[in-house]
Amino acid sequence: MRDLQVTLNQTQRVRLQSAIRTLQELSSTSSSSAVAATVAVADVIPVNLEDGILKGHGTSEVDGQLMATLCGVVERVNKLVYVRALRARYKPEIGDIIVGRVIEVAPKRWRLEINFTQDAVLMLSSMNLPDGIQRRRTAVDELNMRSIFEEDDVICAEVRGFQHDGSLQLQARSQKYGKLERGQLLTAPPYLVKRRKQHFHHLEDYGVDLIIGCNGFMWVGEHIETGENDMLEDQENQLEKDGNSNAKPMGSQDEEKTFTPLETRRHICRIANAVRLLSALGFTLSLEAIIDTVKLSFSSNISIKDMLAAEFYVQTAEREVQRRVSSSKKKA
Amino acid sequence: MATAPTTYSPSQALERRQQQQRRRIFKEEDWVRSDGRGFNQCRPAFLRTGAANAASGSAYAEFGTTKVIVSVFGPRESKKAMMYSDIGRLNCNVSFTTFSTPIRGQGLDNKEFSSMLHKALEGAIILESFPKTTVDVFALVLESGGSDLPVIISCASLALADAGIMMYDLVSSVSVSCFGKSLIIDPTAEEEAFQDGSFMVTYMPSRKEVTQLTLTGEWSTAKINEAMELCLDACLKLADVMRSCLKEAANAG
């Protein structure tokens, strides 16, 4: 989200610059091996080849020297040397939780856009059916695929694995996966999302669900009880009823179900703006950071739209400096 | 009154005379270039990455009055060719704005630029690193001030690097014009219009490999050697400028 443009006045600019400088100093002192970390394409990476190093992603050996084939930061893990690209697409790993958008309903599968180089595939067979029974998928199921997910639906799923041709397979074998409704989809650079144990968060104070997808897609929406999450079942029942030709018109109950209280909507927007702000500043998108930003906005009485304005932008940067200073003090 | 023109038009004769005069100047041994450069002196280069937000990588290049913006999209799933391929596809497109040339809409006839850009870049990109997918390179010439293709190629390789696409090396490109006995590096549009021959090299400096070489007009072997040396030296220096531009972007971001 590089499109967030803030116009800073003179004092704000000075404050922001000093905050960024402190952050840079902190990061350079914390990692003692800050030796010419950034490389451009075809830069020589200084290594001792006799140590038996492993050449990783973004490197190639030319004339006995290790050269970068990417622009980015050199990372060393024991003997492995690789280049982490600064602006690259999402690289999936098995077990990642991702948020994606359906772009095509194909035979027995959905195609999803997940910010990977290729479209991801969610097979009908790697999905729990709405009725919850394990059985072979029939032709009828295949015909009813659009009643589960349609084009442009936002979906949450897990990376299942790669096929031999490199294409990506997803699965959604639990109640917590599936269609996401009544909320906002946000996109951020994937490198800002770190892999954690927990990617689904229920923010009880706000009645909001936050899903931080490993692919940099994030979902902020109204909280839905997983137990009650039988929307799909309902649809299925509805279909059966349609078959019995006694489809009743949308009752008041259904209307209530699709209604989101204004307060929750405000919370959704506030959290969404916090995510936008953090990704514009280039800070890691962890739950703690997002909650902290939201709380800061509440405590300093910032309205939702002003969260993306200059003053709060600088405040958030300074807040991050404080946090890192205090955490480094704790370590010392 | 039969000879009187119906509307005003600039005198053709005057223009022709001016052209002839210019041609005569270029024939001479010693003349001064319109922008006051030496024969072996390139125009100052201005390069920046991250010019377009929507693209996965982009770059802007300004060499004198030649201004180019290149955006790179992808790697993304091939829509056209759905059949399996082990290596990725590169798709290049060069277009000119209608206001890029002094006469409106004149720059649009450079159809071969797209394929030449493709040829120059395909050797530098590690296509094996993204099977089944396509990388799209769109170059837009905002102002055409001479040596357009070399500028486009250099700018495109910068944009590819910005997009995080695996490459063997950066590609830098420089052209040379021949006027009688003298060689002129990085010619302007005016000089290109009167040149006797042109020579363009695209080069990967760290690998010492040439990805493309274009030669038009009559050249002697000695002349080619001289032009080649001139170009390779300039390419090497241009690559350093490109490299520092990428480093700057990495440290700022």
Interface residues (C-beta under 8 A of the other chain):
Chain A: R2 D3 T38 A40 V41 A42 D43 G58 S60 V62 M67 T69 L70 C71 G72 V73 A85 L86 R87 A88 R89 T117 Q118 D119 D165 G166 S167 G282
Chain B: G50 N53 S56 G57 G74 P75 R76 E77 Y84 I126 F130 P131 K132 T133 A161 D162 A163 G164 I165 M166 M167 Y168 D169 L170 M204 P205 S206 R207 R243 L246 K247 A250 N251 G253
